[in-house]
Amino acid sequence: MPFSSGKGSVLGNSDGRWQDAKRKPSRMEKRLLNIAEAGEWLGLSESFLYKLVEADAIPHVRFGRVIRFDVKLLEEWIKEDSDEEEGG
């Protein structure tokens, strides 16, 4: 049951964690990003991301025509790319 703490309502999630009801999830908390969100997160333009997707040069997931980017896979991709640059 929600209650007021003076700073806004607090709700319990189905997994037992508590969160501020007024706080929206940040983009970093989302697991799958759309093209605009991924571009913002990576600092790349949407058109460049589409080119990377076409070339299969960036990890992505397709649901029909919809393209999504898994944050965890993007983090691994960035790490792998930076490891390659450091190594040689």
N, C-alpha and C positions, 0 to 999 in steps of 0.2 A: 504494500500500500504506500503511495507517495506521501511524503510529509514535507513540511517547509522547514528549512534550516536558517531562514533569514537571508540567505544568499541565493535563493532559488530552490525549486523543487529538486528532490533527489529521488531517483528511481532505481529499482533493482533490475538488472538484466536477467535474462533467462539462465545465464551461466553463473549467477550468484554475485557478479561484480556490481558495484555501485557507480553511478555516473551522474553528473549534473544534467538535469533535464533541459536546461537552456543551452548547453554546449553542443555544437554540431560536430560530427566527426571530421577531423582534418583529412586532407588528401593523403597524408602519410598513413592514416589508419586504414584506408581502402586497400584491398588486395589487388583489384583489377582497375586500371585506369583507362579512360577513353583516349582518343588521339590528342585532344586538346590538353587534358590533364597530364598525359605523358610528356607532351611537348613542354609544358610549363615545368614539370618536375625535372626533366633532363636539360632544359634550357635550349631546346631545339625547335625549329619551326615545324608546323604540321606538314607542310609540303615535303620537307626533308625526311620526316618520319615515314611518310607514305613511300618515298623512294627507298628507304631502308627496308621497309616491309616487302616491297616488290622484289628487292634483291635478296630477300630472306637473310638480311644482315643483322637483324635485331630480333630478339625473342618476342614473340607475340602469339596471341590466341585468336582464332577466328570462330565466330558463331554465325555461320552463313556469311553475310556481307559485313557483319559487325566485327571490328578489330578492337581487341583489348590487350593491354600490356600488364603482365603480372609483375608487381613491384619487386618481389623476391627474385624473380628471374632477371629483371633489369639490374638489380644490385649485383648479382653474380656476373652478369655480362660486363658491367663497368669494371668490376674487380679483375676479371680475366683480361680485359683489354689493357688495364693499367699494369698488370703483371707482365704482359707481353712487351709493353713499352720499356719497362724497367729491365727486363732480361735481355733485350737485344735490339 
